[in-house]
């Protein structure tokens, strides 16, 4: 697994050798970052099911200012720390060895919010609707922030909750990429999120 573009182009990322890790293919990563374009420049990024960290490190390579990596697997967390060392970005990353639900609450309680969030959980476990519809998760995404969801093509179609609008959906072989944008904060939306 290598960084595709940006300042770390061509640099290899260590593998966690965990059976739970399913790295995003180069083709899909290239498509995702082509769609995101300049949105990653200067962005705070959350890679919620990080695995190898390919998405979060690719974002850093392309100009993101900070990336938080979340993975509950010890080997994945160790590989993420090694990748940060190899790339020399230890001061631009935070690695949390927690479940996604635990990390969402920890980050919200710390007052963190992100411009770009990557959601690429293990297939077939129904995690994406649970996370997207969790009001605590909504608090982690900046107004007009983007949530990039990667899942299998045959996964049931899903609509985002009130705070999110789906703006992109496309198949790449067996992979489905969907992008949601968080609505700008208004008095009505603020009231709805508190109810």
N, CA, C and O atoms as a DFTB+ gen file, in Angstrom:
780 C
 N C O
     1  1       0.845      -1.185       0.000
     2  2       0.000       0.000       0.000
     3  2       0.886       1.242       0.000
     4  3       1.703       1.438       0.899
     5  1       0.707       2.083      -1.031
     6  2       1.548       3.272      -1.183
     7  2       0.697       4.531      -1.277
     8  3      -0.456       4.494      -1.707
     9  1       1.297       5.652      -0.863
    10  2       0.660       6.943      -1.039
    11  2       0.645       7.259      -2.537
    12  3       1.650       7.073      -3.224
    13  1      -0.496       7.737      -3.041
    14  2      -0.664       7.925      -4.480
    15  2      -0.114       9.259      -4.959
    16  3       0.522       9.329      -6.011
    17  1      -0.357      10.321      -4.193
    18  2       0.003      11.660      -4.681
    19  2       0.368      12.566      -3.514
    20  3       0.183      12.219      -2.348
    21  1       0.893      13.737      -3.861
    22  2       1.239      14.717      -2.839
    23  2       2.682      14.588      -2.380
    24  3       3.503      13.967      -3.055
    25  1       2.985      15.173      -1.237
    26  2       4.377      15.247      -0.785
    27  2       4.980      13.896      -0.426
    28  3       6.203      13.758      -0.412
    29  1       4.140      12.882      -0.130
    30  2       4.656      11.547       0.210
    31  2       4.428      10.542      -0.917
    32  3       4.477       9.333      -0.690
    33  1       4.182      11.029      -2.114
    34  2       3.866      10.148      -3.241
    35  2       4.889       9.014      -3.360
    36  3       6.099       9.240      -3.356
    37  1       4.363       7.781      -3.468
    38  2       5.201       6.606      -3.650
    39  2       5.693       5.963      -2.369
    40  3       6.252       4.867      -2.406
    41  1       5.496       6.629      -1.226
    42  2       5.960       6.063       0.048
    43  2       5.048       4.919       0.468
    44  3       3.825       5.058       0.466
    45  1       5.651       3.784       0.830
    46  2       4.882       2.625       1.261
    47  2       4.424       2.747       2.701
    48  3       5.123       3.315       3.540
    49  1       3.248       2.210       2.982
    50  2       2.714       2.177       4.348
    51  2       2.836       0.755       4.887
    52  3       2.574      -0.205       4.162
    53  1       3.229       0.611       6.151
    54  2       3.322      -0.741       6.720
    55  2       1.949      -1.384       6.828
    56  3       0.944      -0.701       7.022
    57  1       1.917      -2.690       6.701
    58  2       0.666      -3.440       6.829
    59  2       0.531      -3.960       8.246
    60  3       1.513      -4.334       8.886
    61  1      -0.715      -3.977       8.730
    62  2      -0.953      -4.480      10.085
    63  2      -1.024      -6.004      10.117
    64  3      -0.932      -6.606      11.188
    65  1      -1.186      -6.636       8.946
    66  2      -1.350      -8.099       8.853
    67  2      -2.535      -8.592       9.676
    68  3      -2.538      -9.725      10.157
    69  1      -3.542      -7.733       9.834
    70  2      -4.753      -8.131      10.532
    71  2      -5.784      -8.597       9.517
    72  3      -5.934      -7.979       8.463
    73  1      -6.490      -9.665       9.816
    74  2      -7.481     -10.179       8.871
    75  2      -8.687      -9.255       8.760
    76  3      -9.486      -9.381       7.832
    77  1      -8.821      -8.311       9.721
    78  2      -9.952      -7.384       9.700
    79  2      -9.695      -6.173       8.810
    80  3     -10.619      -5.414       8.520
    81  1      -8.456      -5.985       8.375
    82  2      -8.105      -4.798       7.589
    83  2      -8.317      -5.089       6.104
    84  3      -7.801      -6.072       5.572
    85  1      -9.084      -4.219       5.445
    86  2      -9.350      -4.309       4.015
    87  2      -8.989      -2.955       3.406
    88  3      -9.841      -2.069       3.329
    89  1      -7.736      -2.783       2.972
    90  2      -7.301      -1.465       2.501
    91  2      -8.095      -0.990       1.291
    92  3      -8.473      -1.782       0.428
    93  1      -8.338       0.310       1.244
    94  2      -8.973       0.919       0.081
    95  2      -8.012       0.829      -1.100
    96  3      -6.839       1.184      -0.980
    97  1      -8.509       0.357      -2.236
    98  2      -7.642       0.165      -3.397
    99  2      -7.142       1.509      -3.927
   100  3      -7.737       2.556      -3.672
   101  1      -6.031       1.454      -4.671
   102  2      -5.476       2.673      -5.270
   103  2      -6.505       3.353      -6.164
   104  3      -6.645       4.576      -6.138
   105  1      -7.222       2.563      -6.954
   106  2      -8.211       3.131      -7.889
   107  2      -9.287       3.906      -7.141
   108  3      -9.653       5.013      -7.536
   109  1      -9.791       3.322      -6.060
   110  2     -10.846       3.988      -5.299
   111  2     -10.297       5.217      -4.584
   112  3     -10.947       6.262      -4.563
   113  1      -9.104       5.101      -3.997
   114  2      -8.505       6.273      -3.334
   115  2      -8.295       7.420      -4.309
   116  3      -8.584       8.574      -3.992
   117  1      -7.792       7.103      -5.492
   118  2      -7.571       8.146      -6.498
   119  2      -8.892       8.819      -6.850
   120  3      -8.954      10.043      -6.968
   121  1      -9.947       8.026      -7.018
   122  2     -11.265       8.591      -7.338
   123  2     -11.767       9.486      -6.206
   124  3     -12.241      10.595      -6.452
   125  1     -11.664       9.007      -4.976
   126  2     -12.142       9.781      -3.820
   127  2     -11.426      11.119      -3.721
   128  3     -12.065      12.157      -3.547
   129  1     -10.103      11.100      -3.831
   130  2      -9.360      12.345      -3.653
   131  2      -9.504      13.266      -4.864
   132  3      -9.343      14.479      -4.731
   133  1      -9.797      12.728      -6.015
   134  2     -10.112      13.557      -7.169
   135  2     -11.416      14.306      -6.930
   136  3     -11.532      15.483      -7.271
   137  1     -12.398      13.623      -6.342
   138  2     -13.685      14.252      -6.030
   139  2     -13.507      15.304      -4.936
   140  3     -14.056      16.402      -5.034
   141  1     -12.749      14.975      -3.904
   142  2     -12.567      15.911      -2.787
   143  2     -11.777      17.144      -3.205
   144  3     -12.021      18.242      -2.703
   145  1     -10.837      16.965      -4.117
   146  2     -10.059      18.097      -4.609
   147  2      -9.413      18.896      -3.487
   148  3      -8.738      18.338      -2.622
   149  1      -9.622      20.196      -3.511
   150  2      -8.965      21.084      -2.542
   151  2      -9.595      21.029      -1.155
   152  3      -9.099      21.677      -0.233
   153  1     -10.681      20.268      -0.985
   154  2     -11.337      20.201       0.332
   155  2     -10.417      19.640       1.409
   156  3     -10.628      19.904       2.593
   157  1      -9.388      18.861       1.016
   158  2      -8.496      18.288       2.032
   159  2      -7.379      19.248       2.442
   160  3      -6.730      19.038       3.466
   161  1      -7.151      20.294       1.656
   162  2      -6.059      21.217       1.959
   163  2      -6.375      22.009       3.229
   164  3      -7.370      22.730       3.300
   165  1      -5.506      21.856       4.224
   166  2      -5.705      22.530       5.503
   167  2      -6.772      21.915       6.380
   168  3      -7.133      22.489       7.408
   169  1      -7.288      20.750       5.992
   170  2      -8.411      20.132       6.700
   171  2      -7.974      19.362       7.935
   172  3      -6.868      18.826       7.999
   173  1      -8.869      19.320       8.911
   174  2      -8.767      18.366      10.019
   175  2      -9.533      17.125       9.574
   176  3     -10.704      17.211       9.203
   177  1      -8.866      15.968       9.612
   178  2      -9.401      14.732       9.040
   179  2      -9.580      13.683      10.128
   180  3      -8.747      13.547      11.023
   181  1     -10.682      12.944      10.035
   182  2     -10.925      11.802      10.921
   183  2     -11.041      10.554      10.060
   184  3     -11.912      10.467       9.195
   185  1     -10.155       9.584      10.301
   186  2     -10.173       8.292       9.619
   187  2     -10.687       7.287      10.647
   188  3      -9.917       6.741      11.437
   189  1     -12.014       7.048      10.625
   190  2     -12.669       6.409      11.773
   191  2     -12.456       4.901      11.855
   192  3     -12.442       4.355      12.958
   193  1     -12.292       4.222      10.751
   194  2     -11.948       2.792      10.751
   195  2     -10.644       2.699       9.977
   196  3     -10.635       2.258       8.828
   197  1      -9.551       3.107      10.587
   198  2      -8.339       3.466       9.858
   199  2      -7.650       2.301       9.154
   200  3      -7.189       2.465       8.025
   201  1      -7.567       1.133       9.783
   202  2      -6.843       0.030       9.169
   203  2      -5.393       0.424       8.909
   204  3      -4.646       0.690       9.850
   205  1      -4.989       0.464       7.638
   206  2      -3.626       0.867       7.288
   207  2      -3.426       2.377       7.397
   208  3      -2.295       2.862       7.421
   209  1      -4.537       3.116       7.462
   210  2      -4.438       4.577       7.487
   211  2      -4.275       5.180       6.107
   212  3      -3.936       6.357       5.983
   213  1      -4.512       4.389       5.060
   214  2      -4.267       4.861       3.691
   215  2      -5.029       6.146       3.385
   216  3      -4.491       7.034       2.724
   217  1      -6.268       6.263       3.852
   218  2      -7.054       7.458       3.544
   219  2      -6.550       8.673       4.315
   220  3      -6.365       9.745       3.738
   221  1      -6.330       8.509       5.613
   222  2      -5.855       9.632       6.423
   223  2      -4.463      10.093       6.041
   224  3      -4.197      11.295       6.017
   225  1      -3.560       9.153       5.739
   226  2      -2.204       9.539       5.337
   227  2      -2.200      10.146       3.936
   228  3      -1.426      11.061       3.656
   229  1      -3.058       9.639       3.061
   230  2      -3.187      10.249       1.733
   231  2      -3.643      11.705       1.872
   232  3      -3.155      12.589       1.169
   233  1      -4.591      11.939       2.793
   234  2      -5.058      13.309       3.024
   235  2      -3.919      14.198       3.514
   236  3      -3.775      15.330       3.051
   237  1      -3.106      13.694       4.448
   238  2      -1.958      14.475       4.920
   239  2      -0.989      14.760       3.779
   240  3      -0.455      15.864       3.673
   241  1      -0.765      13.774       2.934
   242  2       0.139      13.961       1.801
   243  2      -0.352      15.061       0.875
   244  3       0.441      15.757       0.240
   245  1      -1.684      15.209       0.804
   246  2      -2.287      16.185      -0.104
   247  2      -2.624      17.503       0.592
   248  3      -3.359      18.321       0.039
   249  1      -2.096      17.717       1.792
   250  2      -2.218      19.036       2.390
   251  2      -3.105      19.167       3.609
   252  3      -3.263      20.275       4.122
   253  1      -3.699      18.070       4.102
   254  2      -4.468      18.164       5.349
   255  2      -3.532      18.588       6.474
   256  3      -2.346      18.257       6.449
   257  1      -4.045      19.310       7.453
   258  2      -3.166      19.797       8.527
   259  2      -3.068      18.818       9.690
   260  3      -2.091      18.845      10.438
   261  1      -4.069      17.953       9.852
   262  2      -4.085      17.051      11.005
   263  2      -4.984      15.869      10.678
   264  3      -5.984      16.018       9.976
   265  1      -4.629      14.698      11.185
   266  2      -5.466      13.522      10.964
   267  2      -5.537      12.678      12.224
   268  3      -4.518      12.369      12.841
   269  1      -6.760      12.308      12.600
   270  2      -6.988      11.398      13.725
   271  2      -7.336      10.030      13.150
   272  3      -8.246       9.900      12.331
   273  1      -6.604       9.017      13.589
   274  2      -6.816       7.642      13.138
   275  2      -7.425       6.840      14.280
   276  3      -6.935       6.878      15.409
   277  1      -8.499       6.113      13.977
   278  2      -9.171       5.301      14.985
   279  2      -9.221       3.859      14.511
   280  3      -9.703       3.573      13.416
   281  1      -8.719       2.953      15.343
   282  2      -8.845       1.522      15.059
   283  2      -8.725       0.771      16.376
   284  3      -7.864       1.079      17.200
   285  1      -9.589      -0.214      16.568
   286  2      -9.584      -0.954      17.829
   287  2      -8.567      -2.089      17.841
   288  3      -8.314      -2.684      18.889
   289  1      -7.978      -2.396      16.678
   290  2      -7.032      -3.511      16.564
   291  2      -5.621      -3.064      16.971
   292  3      -5.110      -2.068      16.459
   293  1      -5.003      -3.799      17.885
   294  2      -3.676      -3.433      18.382
   295  2      -2.633      -3.407      17.273
   296  3      -1.797      -2.505      17.227
   297  1      -2.678      -4.400      16.373
   298  2      -1.693      -4.436      15.284
   299  2      -1.871      -3.263      14.331
   300  3      -0.893      -2.692      13.847
   301  1      -3.128      -2.907      14.062
   302  2      -3.384      -1.755      13.196
   303  2      -2.855      -0.480      13.843
   304  3      -2.230       0.341      13.172
   305  1      -3.099      -0.307      15.136
   306  2      -2.616       0.887      15.839
   307  2      -1.093       0.973      15.795
   308  3      -0.528       2.051      15.615
   309  1      -0.435      -0.175      15.962
   310  2       1.030      -0.211      15.901
   311  2       1.521       0.182      14.504
   312  3       2.479       0.944      14.376
   313  1       0.868      -0.336      13.457
   314  2       1.246       0.005      12.088
   315  2       1.008       1.485      11.792
   316  3       1.791       2.109      11.076
   317  1      -0.065       2.045      12.339
   318  2      -0.346       3.473      12.143
   319  2       0.750       4.336      12.767
   320  3       1.180       5.326      12.175
   321  1       1.196       3.958      13.957
   322  2       2.291       4.703      14.603
   323  2       3.572       4.606      13.777
   324  3       4.306       5.584      13.638
   325  1       3.835       3.413      13.231
   326  2       5.025       3.226      12.404
   327  2       4.934       4.053      11.119
   328  3       5.923       4.651      10.696
   329  1       3.759       4.089      10.502
   330  2       3.578       4.886       9.283
   331  2       3.791       6.368       9.566
   332  3       4.421       7.069       8.774
   333  1       3.267       6.845      10.692
   334  2       3.456       8.257      11.055
   335  2       4.940       8.559      11.230
   336  3       5.413       9.629      10.846
   337  1       5.679       7.603      11.817
   338  2       7.125       7.794      11.999
   339  2       7.838       7.819      10.655
   340  3       8.687       8.679      10.420
   341  1       7.503       6.883       9.772
   342  2       8.137       6.814       8.455
   343  2       7.922       8.114       7.678
   344  3       8.838       8.620       7.029
   345  1       6.700       8.646       7.755
   346  2       6.365       9.855       7.009
   347  2       6.822      11.134       7.726
   348  3       6.818      12.216       7.139
   349  1       7.216      11.000       8.999
   350  2       7.657      12.167       9.752
   351  2       6.527      13.110      10.114
   352  3       6.716      14.326      10.159
   353  1       5.338      12.547      10.376
   354  2       4.172      13.388      10.671
   355  2       3.601      13.111      12.076
   356  3       2.414      13.322      12.324
   357  1       4.456      12.643      12.976
   358  2       3.960      12.329      14.329
   359  2       3.248      13.507      14.972
   360  3       2.308      13.316      15.743
   361  1       3.687      14.733      14.662
   362  2       3.067      15.909      15.263
   363  2       1.768      16.312      14.564
   364  3       1.108      17.259      14.991
   365  1       1.390      15.602      13.492
   366  2       0.163      15.909      12.766
   367  2      -0.891      14.812      12.905
   368  3      -1.932      14.862      12.249
   369  1      -0.625      13.832      13.752
   370  2      -1.573      12.730      13.891
   371  2      -1.890      12.449      15.349
   372  3      -1.109      12.739      16.255
   373  1      -3.063      11.874      15.534
   374  2      -3.455      11.283      16.815
   375  2      -3.984       9.896      16.481
   376  3      -4.790       9.736      15.565
   377  1      -3.532       8.898      17.222
   378  2      -3.955       7.522      16.992
   379  2      -4.706       7.045      18.229
   380  3      -4.155       7.030      19.330
   381  1      -5.963       6.654      18.043
   382  2      -6.797       6.183      19.140
   383  2      -7.101       4.705      18.939
   384  3      -7.726       4.324      17.949
   385  1      -6.657       3.874      19.880
   386  2      -6.979       2.449      19.830
   387  2      -8.276       2.235      20.609
   388  3      -8.279       1.806      21.763
   389  1      -9.374       2.553      19.928
   390  2     -10.707       2.489      20.519
   391  2     -11.686       1.981      19.469
   392  3     -11.370       1.960      18.279
   393  1     -12.861       1.576      19.900
   394  2     -13.924       1.299      18.941
   395  2     -14.393       2.632      18.362
   396  3     -14.143       3.692      18.937
   397  1     -15.069       2.568      17.229
   398  2     -15.573       3.801      16.611
   399  2     -16.507       4.541      17.557
   400  3     -16.409       5.761      17.688
   401  1     -17.412       3.822      18.219
   402  2     -18.369       4.464      19.125
   403  2     -17.649       5.148      20.286
   404  3     -17.995       6.270      20.654
   405  1     -16.649       4.476      20.864
   406  2     -15.885       5.081      21.956
   407  2     -15.145       6.333      21.482
   408  3     -15.125       7.352      22.174
   409  1     -14.542       6.248      20.304
   410  2     -13.771       7.374      19.776
   411  2     -14.671       8.567      19.482
   412  3     -14.305       9.706      19.771
   413  1     -15.840       8.314      18.912
   414  2     -16.772       9.403      18.609
   415  2     -17.108      10.179      19.876
   416  3     -17.117      11.410      19.874
   417  1     -17.382       9.459      20.953
   418  2     -17.732      10.143      22.201
   419  2     -16.530      10.857      22.822
   420  3     -16.658      11.969      23.335
   421  1     -15.387      10.221      22.773
   422  2     -14.180      10.840      23.324
   423  2     -13.853      12.136      22.581
   424  3     -13.556      13.156      23.203
   425  1     -13.908      12.091      21.263
   426  2     -13.575      13.266      20.462
   427  2     -14.607      14.376      20.662
   428  3     -14.247      15.549      20.762
   429  1     -15.886      14.007      20.720
   430  2     -16.927      15.016      20.951
   431  2     -16.728      15.667      22.311
   432  3     -16.844      16.886      22.445
   433  1     -16.429      14.852      23.324
   434  2     -16.223      15.402      24.673
   435  2     -15.008      16.307      24.747
   436  3     -14.926      17.178      25.613
   437  1     -14.053      16.098      23.826
   438  2     -12.865      16.955      23.771
   439  2     -13.103      18.220      22.956
   440  3     -12.236      19.092      22.885
   441  1     -14.283      18.317      22.342
   442  2     -14.609      19.498      21.549
   443  2     -14.026      19.481      20.148
   444  3     -13.956      20.521      19.493
   445  1     -13.599      18.294      19.673
   446  2     -13.012      18.200      18.336
   447  2     -14.101      18.210      17.269
   448  3     -15.212      17.730      17.493
   449  1     -13.767      18.765      16.106
   450  2     -14.653      18.719      14.940
   451  2     -13.773      18.633      13.699
   452  3     -12.641      19.117      13.692
   453  1     -14.310      18.007      12.642
   454  2     -13.502      17.657      11.479
   455  2     -14.133      18.170      10.193
   456  3     -15.353      18.257      10.057
   457  1     -13.241      18.510       9.244
   458  2     -13.677      18.979       7.927
   459  2     -13.963      17.822       6.984
   460  3     -14.845      17.917       6.131
   461  1     -13.215      16.720       7.135
   462  2     -13.397      15.527       6.300
   463  2     -13.345      14.308       7.207
   464  3     -12.423      14.154       8.007
   465  1     -14.351      13.438       7.071
   466  2     -14.399      12.193       7.843
   467  2     -14.495      11.024       6.865
   468  3     -15.320      11.030       5.952
   469  1     -13.640      10.022       7.070
   470  2     -13.689       8.801       6.267
   471  2     -14.323       7.695       7.098
   472  3     -13.893       7.422       8.219
   473  1     -15.351       7.059       6.537
   474  2     -16.022       5.921       7.181
   475  2     -15.873       4.711       6.263
   476  3     -16.532       4.627       5.227
   477  1     -15.014       3.786       6.642
   478  2     -14.772       2.586       5.846
   479  2     -14.744       1.379       6.781
   480  3     -13.706       0.740       6.947
   481  1     -15.909       1.067       7.399
   482  2     -15.930      -0.035       8.370
   483  2     -15.930      -1.389       7.689
   484  3     -16.126      -1.472       6.476
   485  1     -15.711      -2.462       8.457
   486  2     -15.839      -3.804       7.885
   487  2     -17.210      -3.971       7.230
   488  3     -18.221      -3.505       7.757
   489  1     -17.232      -4.630       6.094
   490  2     -18.480      -4.832       5.366
   491  2     -19.430      -5.753       6.130
   492  3     -19.010      -6.629       6.887
   493  1     -20.710      -5.526       5.908
   494  2     -21.739      -6.464       6.354
   495  2     -22.138      -6.379       7.808
   496  3     -22.901      -7.226       8.274
   497  1     -21.657      -5.395       8.546
   498  2     -21.981      -5.307       9.974
   499  2     -22.978      -4.189      10.300
   500  3     -23.339      -3.996      11.461
   501  1     -23.416      -3.464       9.286
   502  2     -24.421      -2.418       9.508
   503  2     -23.938      -1.239      10.328
   504  3     -24.737      -0.574      10.987
   505  1     -22.646      -0.971      10.297
   506  2     -22.105       0.100      11.154
   507  2     -22.381       1.504      10.618
   508  3     -22.529       2.443      11.400
   509  1     -22.450       1.657       9.308
   510  2     -22.553       3.004       8.734
   511  2     -23.836       3.712       9.161
   512  3     -23.754       4.855       9.610
   513  1     -25.027       3.094       9.046
   514  2     -26.229       3.808       9.501
   515  2     -26.182       4.156      10.986
   516  3     -26.641       5.224      11.392
   517  1     -25.628       3.258      11.793
   518  2     -25.549       3.535      13.239
   519  2     -24.691       4.756      13.518
   520  3     -25.024       5.572      14.377
   521  1     -23.585       4.882      12.793
   522  2     -22.686       6.029      13.026
   523  2     -23.293       7.302      12.466
   524  3     -23.350       8.318      13.159
   525  1     -23.744       7.262      11.223
   526  2     -24.288       8.465      10.591
   527  2     -25.489       9.022      11.351
   528  3     -25.670      10.237      11.420
   529  1     -26.300       8.147      11.916
   530  2     -27.513       8.587      12.610
   531  2     -27.286       8.884      14.085
   532  3     -28.220       9.283      14.781
   533  1     -26.074       8.699      14.570
   534  2     -25.752       9.011      15.963
   535  2     -25.586      10.528      16.083
   536  3     -24.689      11.090      15.454
   537  1     -26.431      11.210      16.877
   538  2     -26.315      12.670      16.975
   539  2     -24.959      13.131      17.490
   540  3     -24.524      14.241      17.185
   541  1     -24.290      12.286      18.267
   542  2     -22.952      12.640      18.742
   543  2     -21.986      12.729      17.559
   544  3     -21.125      13.608      17.524
   545  1     -22.132      11.818      16.592
   546  2     -21.281      11.866      15.399
   547  2     -21.487      13.169      14.644
   548  3     -20.525      13.778      14.175
   549  1     -22.736      13.599      14.526
   550  2     -23.026      14.856      13.839
   551  2     -22.267      16.025      14.431
   552  3     -21.860      16.934      13.708
   553  1     -22.071      16.010      15.741
   554  2     -21.327      17.084      16.410
   555  2     -19.856      17.110      16.007
   556  3     -19.190      18.133      16.165
   557  1     -19.342      15.991      15.485
   558  2     -17.920      15.908      15.118
   559  2     -17.620      16.476      13.730
   560  3     -16.459      16.685      13.378
   561  1     -18.659      16.722      12.953
   562  2     -18.459      17.177      11.578
   563  2     -18.752      18.670      11.507
   564  3     -19.825      19.131      11.893
   565  1     -17.773      19.410      11.004
   566  2     -17.946      20.859      10.854
   567  2     -19.112      21.152       9.906
   568  3     -19.384      20.361       9.004
   569  1     -19.804      22.282      10.101
   570  2     -20.806      22.690       9.113
   571  2     -20.166      22.732       7.716
   572  3     -19.092      23.303       7.528
   573  1     -20.847      22.118       6.751
   574  2     -20.366      21.963       5.382
   575  2     -19.167      21.019       5.286
   576  3     -18.505      20.956       4.250
   577  1     -18.887      20.281       6.373
   578  2     -17.866      19.244       6.338
   579  2     -18.358      18.041       5.543
   580  3     -19.557      17.871       5.323
   581  1     -17.407      17.207       5.115
   582  2     -17.718      16.074       4.248
   583  2     -17.500      14.753       4.965
   584  3     -16.542      14.592       5.721
   585  1     -18.398      13.811       4.720
   586  2     -18.261      12.451       5.224
   587  2     -18.199      11.526       4.012
   588  3     -19.141      11.457       3.223
   589  1     -17.073      10.815       3.873
   590  2     -16.866       9.896       2.753
   591  2     -17.094       8.482       3.255
   592  3     -16.383       8.008       4.141
   593  1     -18.080       7.814       2.692
   594  2     -18.454       6.466       3.108
   595  2     -18.024       5.478       2.030
   596  3     -18.319       5.657       0.849
   597  1     -17.325       4.439       2.460
   598  2     -16.955       3.346       1.551
   599  2     -17.621       2.073       2.039
   600  3     -17.467       1.688       3.198
   601  1     -18.360       1.420       1.154
   602  2     -19.027       0.179       1.524
   603  2     -19.109      -0.717       0.294
   604  3     -18.624      -0.359      -0.779
   605  1     -19.719      -1.868       0.456
   606  2     -19.844      -2.792      -0.668
   607  2     -21.061      -2.407      -1.507
   608  3     -22.053      -1.897      -0.986
   609  1     -20.971      -2.653      -2.788
   610  2     -22.043      -2.266      -3.714
   611  2     -23.373      -2.886      -3.308
   612  3     -24.412      -2.237      -3.428
   613  1     -23.364      -4.122      -2.833
   614  2     -24.625      -4.799      -2.518
   615  2     -25.184      -4.422      -1.146
   616  3     -26.193      -4.980      -0.716
   617  1     -24.537      -3.479      -0.455
   618  2     -25.066      -3.034       0.840
   619  2     -26.387      -2.304       0.626
   620  3     -26.572      -1.657      -0.405
   621  1     -27.314      -2.398       1.591
   622  2     -28.588      -1.689       1.447
   623  2     -28.366      -0.192       1.301
   624  3     -27.481       0.379       1.939
   625  1     -29.176       0.440       0.456
   626  2     -29.079       1.888       0.274
   627  2     -29.480       2.583       1.570
   628  3     -30.350       2.105       2.299
   629  1     -28.841       3.706       1.847
   630  2     -29.142       4.423       3.082
   631  2     -29.162       5.923       2.819
   632  3     -28.416       6.444       1.990
   633  1     -30.026       6.585       3.541
   634  2     -30.069       8.042       3.500
   635  2     -29.464       8.551       4.799
   636  3     -29.586       7.926       5.852
   637  1     -28.817       9.688       4.699
   638  2     -28.236      10.283       5.898
   639  2     -29.316      10.885       6.780
   640  3     -30.447      11.082       6.333
   641  1     -28.981      11.174       8.010
   642  2     -29.931      11.815       8.915
   643  2     -30.143      13.277       8.523
   644  3     -29.560      13.755       7.550
   645  1     -30.974      13.979       9.279
   646  2     -31.382      15.343       8.928
   647  2     -30.201      16.279       8.723
   648  3     -30.274      17.173       7.880
   649  1     -29.121      16.102       9.464
   650  2     -27.997      17.027       9.368
   651  2     -27.145      16.832       8.125
   652  3     -26.317      17.686       7.808
   653  1     -27.331      15.725       7.413
   654  2     -26.467      15.392       6.279
   655  2     -27.254      15.266       4.986
   656  3     -28.388      14.786       4.978
   657  1     -26.643      15.699       3.902
   658  2     -27.223      15.531       2.571
   659  2     -26.249      14.712       1.729
   660  3     -25.061      15.029       1.655
   661  1     -26.758      13.658       1.096
   662  2     -25.918      12.857       0.205
   663  2     -25.715      13.638      -1.096
   664  3     -26.681      14.019      -1.758
   665  1     -24.461      13.868      -1.451
   666  2     -24.162      14.668      -2.638
   667  2     -23.475      13.858      -3.738
   668  3     -23.311      14.343      -4.858
   669  1     -23.074      12.631      -3.423
   670  2     -22.351      11.834      -4.411
   671  2     -22.554      10.362      -4.108
   672  3     -22.555       9.958      -2.945
   673  1     -22.729       9.549      -5.161
   674  2     -22.825       8.096      -5.008
   675  2     -22.395       7.450      -6.321
   676  3     -22.959       7.727      -7.379
   677  1     -21.377       6.578      -6.233
   678  2     -20.891       5.913      -7.445
   679  2     -20.234       4.582      -7.084
   680  3     -19.579       4.445      -6.051
   681  1     -20.432       3.603      -7.978
   682  2     -19.803       2.289      -7.833
   683  2     -18.433       2.309      -8.490
   684  3     -18.230       2.914      -9.543
   685  1     -17.492       1.624      -7.831
   686  2     -16.170       1.367      -8.403
   687  2     -15.928      -0.132      -8.246
   688  3     -15.373      -0.582      -7.244
   689  1     -16.353      -0.896      -9.252
   690  2     -16.288      -2.354      -9.129
   691  2     -17.230      -2.814      -8.030
   692  3     -18.434      -2.569      -8.095
   693  1     -16.682      -3.483      -7.017
   694  2     -17.480      -3.980      -5.892
   695  2     -17.608      -2.961      -4.765
   696  3     -18.232      -3.240      -3.741
   697  1     -17.021      -1.789      -4.950
   698  2     -17.009      -0.765      -3.907
   699  2     -17.967       0.367      -4.246
   700  3     -18.014       0.831      -5.385
   701  1     -18.723       0.803      -3.260
   702  2     -19.620       1.952      -3.400
   703  2     -19.056       3.103      -2.574
   704  3     -18.766       2.942      -1.388
   705  1     -18.903       4.263      -3.206
   706  2     -18.477       5.468      -2.512
   707  2     -19.654       6.436      -2.457
   708  3     -20.276       6.734      -3.477
   709  1     -19.950       6.919      -1.259
   710  2     -20.973       7.941      -1.074
   711  2     -20.364       9.086      -0.276
   712  3     -19.571       8.870       0.640
   713  1     -20.744      10.299      -0.636
   714  2     -20.253      11.473       0.083
   715  2     -21.448      12.264       0.590
   716  3     -22.390      12.556      -0.147
   717  1     -21.380      12.601       1.875
   718  2     -22.411      13.402       2.524
   719  2     -21.806      14.734       2.948
   720  3     -20.633      14.805       3.313
   721  1     -22.609      15.777       2.899
   722  2     -22.170      17.074       3.407
   723  2     -23.056      17.446       4.586
   724  3     -24.273      17.265       4.553
   725  1     -22.419      17.971       5.627
   726  2     -23.185      18.410       6.792
   727  2     -23.777      19.768       6.478
   728  3     -23.088      20.673       6.008
   729  1     -25.066      19.893       6.745
   730  2     -25.758      21.143       6.470
   731  2     -25.142      22.280       7.281
   732  3     -24.659      22.062       8.392
   733  1     -25.159      23.491       6.728
   734  2     -24.729      24.645       7.523
   735  2     -25.609      24.780       8.764
   736  3     -26.793      24.445       8.727
   737  1     -25.041      25.263       9.843
   738  2     -25.798      25.415      11.087
   739  2     -26.729      26.617      10.964
   740  3     -26.309      27.721      10.621
   741  1     -28.005      26.370      11.255
   742  2     -28.991      27.452      11.352
   743  2     -29.708      27.287      12.669
   744  3     -29.540      26.278      13.353
   745  1     -30.490      28.251      13.021
   746  2     -31.247      28.148      14.279
   747  2     -32.151      26.931      14.261
   748  3     -32.266      26.237      15.272
   749  1     -32.812      26.648      13.107
   750  2     -33.709      25.494      13.029
   751  2     -32.946      24.191      13.206
   752  3     -33.391      23.307      13.938
   753  1     -31.786      24.060      12.534
   754  2     -31.005      22.835      12.659
   755  2     -30.461      22.682      14.066
   756  3     -30.420      21.570      14.594
   757  1     -30.041      23.781      14.685
   758  2     -29.545      23.715      16.051
   759  2     -30.637      23.211      16.987
   760  3     -30.387      22.388      17.868
   761  1     -31.857      23.719      16.784
   762  2     -32.966      23.271      17.630
   763  2     -33.245      21.795      17.415
   764  3     -33.447      21.051      18.375
   765  1     -33.257      21.355      16.123
   766  2     -33.538      19.951      15.833
   767  2     -32.497      19.027      16.479
   768  3     -32.849      17.969      16.999
   769  1     -31.228      19.419      16.448
   770  2     -30.181      18.557      16.974
   771  2     -30.260      18.436      18.488
   772  3     -29.742      17.480      19.064
   773  1     -30.899      19.394      19.128
   774  2     -31.026      19.354      20.588
   775  2     -32.272      18.622      21.050
   776  3     -32.382      18.232      22.212
   777  1     -33.231      18.434      20.110
   778  2     -34.474      17.785      20.499
   779  2     -34.303      16.276      20.593
   780  3     -35.257      15.565      20.911
